[in-house]
Amino acid sequence: MDACLKSAAVSRIHARIVREGEEYLIEDLNSKNGTWVNGELLNYKERRKLKKNDRIRFADEEYIFYEEFTSKY
């Protein structure tokens, strides 16, 4: 799923969040104004595991990571 953020400071292709198994990872895609996790700047192509309540910032837009797993029976 793609998401569009309305801030002009966020690059057109800024970062991506992917799910691998039960984990979510964030990766910077060479953004101009940076991708941050809990105040730490990610380097280009650096991937970082996300945990519940991590603070994610894309340039000047900040979000709290929230995940919810549902069991399939």
Secondary structure by P-SEA (a helix, b strand, c coil): cbbbbcccccccccbbbbbcccbbbbbbcccccccccccccccccbbbbbcccbbbbcccbbbbbbbbbbbcc
